[in-house]
Amino acid sequence: MDTHSNNYVKQICYTTERLKYLEVFSIPLSFLRLVFIVGIALSLFLPMGAEARPEFATELDKECSFCHLDPAGGGPRNRIGEIFEENYFEFPEDFDMEAVTEEAKEVVKQLTTSLDFQTAFIKTTHVDEEQNAIANCSSCHSSVDRFLLMQAEVTFNAQASEHVRLTLSNNVGTTMNAFATVDAIPKHLYVKVGQFRLPFAIKQKDHNILVREGYGLGSNKRDVGVELGGSAGKVFYNAAAFNAANATAKGGLGTLGAQLGPVRAGISGIFEKPGEDWERLIGAFLTASYAGLSIEGEFNFGNSGEITSFASDAIDSKGYYVGAKYRVLPQLTLSGRYGLFDPDRTVKGDASQRVTLSAQYNFMENGAISLFYWANLANADRGEDDTISEKGTLRQLQGTDQIILMSRFWF
């Protein structure tokens, strides 16, 4: 480790000891936490090192299909993507891209399998057995300390022909993905039919981002329908028709954006009718990657009923998140994110806010361990506790923090 890294570690150790010392003298813990959060947030913008997702496509100036079997990105990787991952998201110095590309064309994998296995230990800063709120696979909001199986997803990809791929994945008995992808016009147009993740704004793995969770668009959200997408020059696009809430075919989605150098930005919209009224959601997003540092942001707002306008007074709900990430070492990534979700703008005190800090260390080729700290910021304007039936929401509004230790293995 270089001198800069050694100094950084020493400073963290020194700061930790000072925090313990100050707490003894009754300086409020909330103030210490705020100082800690601000310090980490500022450190995110120091020039250091990025992780797999759209920033890698930007960094390499390649399409998602360069590393992934799915032309829309995400999921199992092809041979080039496997080499990229095996070397901690860098290509080795002796990497012959042309040779590997030709080899991949000559030896097409007829069937590939992958396993994504994740477990977590959730530690709350305030344990309340009487609330009896237990975390489950779709939410980490808990009032008890608990070990949790987050994911055990097996994915099968079959290359039916040169332009057709079949994908099937199952997570602990629940079918997640079951679709066929057709490269109708390579790079410019793909067609996906079946059950898949709705392609809204930035593709996220974390289903506990406040605004995404509030709108029911976490990474575990799946629906049945048809999706078209692709790119033309610097412009990318997709459109989908699907069953609203997996019930009846009354949902539509579209995305249009562009990539200019290291910056990728666009806008997405969803229109669906899962019940009596139409619901509309618009999201604007931006990602950027430069010198190893990646940042991202997304702002969403929605309304429902007969309202067809998105004028300021017609917006029912809104939320956003901003985050940054950098790679300190090839195996170590630090990140931070701030998010807010206001489910009803006419109700005072129902907005939730969260700062998420995380560190991920890849301790082996196919294994990583991550530490998350959720700082749920208290909302002083919240209503009476007995009027809030959802305990997870109550703990967020109360500012109850959580620490999550997660292990992940993939093959």
Secondary structure, 3 states (H helix, E strand, C coil): CCHHHHHHHHHHHHHHHHHHHHHHCCCCHHHHHHHHHHHHHHHCCCCCCCCCCHHHHHHHCCCHHHCECCCCCCCCECHHHHHHHHCCCCCCCCCCHHHHHHHHHHCCCCEEEEEEEEEEEEEECCCCHHHCCCCECCECCCCCCEEEEEEEEEEEEEEEECCEEEEEEEECCEEEEEEEEEEEECCCEEEEEEEEECCCCCCCCCCCCHHHHHCCCCCCCEEEEEEEEEEECCEEEEEEEEEECCCEEEEEEEEEEEEECCEEEEEEEEEECCCCCCEEEEEEEEEEEECCEEEEEEEEEEEECCCCCCCHHHCCEEEEEEEEEEEEECCEEEEEEEEEEECCCCCCCCCEEEEEEEEEEEEECCEEEEEEEEEEECCCCCCCHHHCCCHHHHHHHHCCCEEEEEEEEEC
